[in-house]
């Protein structure tokens, strides 16, 4: 019986033969550990307007759509082992799977409203741009309903429907609210991934999956060294009923250069 850890919605749902289940570990809790040597320090508070990078930025040269595609390719091809943050709930292990100037974060939740609050921890290298979904979804040609799309158009429509009725969406960076979150919505083009061994879909190594994503994403300029807090919430509705909720807090320690 196929089961996969759902990264369609930044959360910890399991899909087994098309049935949605909540992972027991996704109840209100704190996951991960404080990085070795990290100390609680006075938060360096950047202003939200200066911290949030616009959806299209000439300075960075990458759109939210492009970063959203990269995020999904990263999330969907992580092997099911200790380097997969969806199983360890610890961003520290992500250093094994990330490279370049952009550091991917994620969120957790389930099909309940209001959501259970979760706190996650991460040590971030200096100078990293952060990118994460407040809430998002994907649909592919290998998953069952309600995440199946046999064609590119069907996959795009499927992912879009999951994000057309999102409510109670909030995000704060070190206590500063991010305004106009709906302006950060981005849909990916249809993309193909080649699966590694021991993948979250339970398919054989080398299998190819076609997928499309949609969601609300934030990209942050590198934060100053020290401790920071990112908090976001959202609830997605399908057919007028809550289908997925997240209430995620990240406690970050940014290293000195």
N, C-alpha and C positions, 0 to 999 in steps of 0.2 A: 504494500500500500504506500503510495507516494505521500510524503509530507514535506513541507518546506516552511522554513521560518520566513514570515512575511516581512519583506522590506518594502512592500508596496506603500505601506503607510507607516513609515518611521517607527514601527512598533513591534510588539512581540505577539503577533497572532500566529497560530499554526494552522496550516491548511492540510487537511487530510481527506483525500477523495472529494474535494470541493467543500468540505464542512469546516466552518470556522470554529476554532477553539482558543481560549485564552490560556497562555502559558502561566502556570501557578506563580512563577517568579516575578510576574509583572504586577503584582499587587504593590501597594504603597510601600516604598522602601528606598534605601540608598544602596547603590551598587558601585563597584570599583573600590579602590583604596587611595588614600592620600599618597601622592608620589613621594618616594623616599627623599628626605631632606627638605620637603616643602613645609613652609610655615605659614600660618594664618597671618596675613599682613593687611595693612590698610588698603582698601580697594582704590585703585587709580581710576577715577571716573572720567572717561571721555564723554563728550556730548554726543547724543544719538545722531544728530545731523552730520557731524564730522566722521562718525564711525561707520555709518551705513554707506556702502558703495551703491551708486545708482544702478538701475537695471542694465544700462548700457554705458560703459565707461571707457573713454578713449585712453585713460591712464592705464587701465588694466587690459584692454583689448579683447576681453572675453565676455560674451553675453550671459545672462542667466540661463538661457536655453542651452548654450554650449556647456556651461558648468553643470546644469541639471543632468544633461546626458552623461557627462563624465562621472557624476555622483552615482547615477544608477548603474553604470557599467562597473564601477568600483564595488558597490553594494551587492550586486547580483552575482559577481564572480568571486567573492570571498569564499575560501574553503571552510568547511565546517570543522574547525579546530580552534585552538586557543587564540589564533590570530584574528578570529572573527568576532568583532565587538558585539554582534547581536547575540552571541552565546556567552561571552564573558562579561558583558555589560561594563567593560572597563576600557576606556579610551587609551590607556597606556599601551595596550597591546597593539593599537593601530599603527604605532611607529614601524611595525614590521610590514605594513601593507600600504603605507602612504609615502609619496615622494613628491618633489617639486615644491612650489611656493604656496600651494593651496592645501589646507588641512580640512578634511571632511569630518563633520560631526553628524549626529543623528538624534532621534528622539524615541521615546517609548510610550506605549499606551495600549488601548484595547477597546472592544465594542461596548463601552459603558459610558454613561454621562450622568453626573460629572466624572471625569477620569480620576484614577488613582495617581497621586503625585509621586514622581520618581526623581531622585537626585543622583547625578553621575559626576565622575571626577576625571580630570585629565591634565597631564603635564604637556604643555605646548612649546615647541622650540621657538626661539626668538624669530621675529620677522615673518611669521606665517599668516597669510590671508586665511580667514575662516569662512567656510561655506557650509550651510546646512538648511534642510527644509523645516519650516514651521509645521507644515503638514503636506503630505504628497501621496501619490498613488501611481501604480503602474499596472498595465495589462499586457499579457503576452499570448503567444500561440501555443504554449504548453500547459497553461493553467486552466482550471475549470471555472465556471461561473462563480462569482460575479467578476472575475478577473480575466476572462478569455476574450481574445479577439483573433479571428482567423485571417483577417486582412489588416493592412496598415491603417485603413480608415476606421475599421472596427476597433482596433486597439486605441487609437487616438480618442475616439468617441467614448470608449469605456473609461479611460483614465480621466477624461474631462468630466464625465458625469460624477465621478467620485469627489471632484473638487468644486462643482458648480454651486453647492449649498454648504459652505463652511461658515460656522458661526462661532462666536466667543473667541475670536482669534486675537491673541495678544503676544507681544514680545518686548522684553526689556533687556538692555545691556547695562550692567552695573546700576540698575535701578532707573535708568532713563528709558522711557517708553519709545518704541519705534512707531512713528505715525504712518498712516496710509498703507497698511500691510497688503491690502488688495492690489496695490500697484506692483507688487513683487511676484505676481503670478507668472509662471513660465511653463510652456508645454514643450517637451522634447520632440524632435523628429523621430520617426520610427528608426530603431537601431537594432543591430544584431550583436550578440555576444557569443563567444565560444567558451563553454564551461570547462572549468578545471576538474580534476578528480575530487571526489568527496564534496560535491557542490550542494547548495541549499535546495536545488530542485530534485535531488535524488536521481539524476540522469547520468548516463555514462559520460566519461571524460571525452571531450571533443564535440559533444552535442551542441547544436546551434539553436539559439532562442531569439526570436524576434519580439521586440517589446516597444512600448511607448509609455512615456511618463507625463505627469502633470502635477503641479503643486505650487506652493508659495515658498520662495527661497530667500534667504538673506546671505549677503556676502559682506564680510567685515574687513576693513583695513587691519593690518597687524596691530594688536593691542600692546600697550606698554608693558614692560616687565612687572610682575607682581600677580596678585590674586584678582580674579574677575568672576563675575556671575552673569550667566545668560539664562533667561527663563522664558519659556513660551508655552502657550496653550492654544488649543483649537478643537472643535468638534465638527466632523463631517456628517451630513445628513443625506440619506438616500430615501426617496419616496416620503419625505417629511419626517422620517424617524432617524434618531441618532445611530450612526453605523460605526463610527470610530472617534475616539477622543484621546488627546494627549495633554499631559501637564508635566513638562520636563524642565529640570533645572540642571545646568552644568556649572560646576565649580572648577575654574581653570587656574592653573599656575603657569604663567608665561615666563620662560627663562630669560636671563640677561644675555645680551649679545657677548 
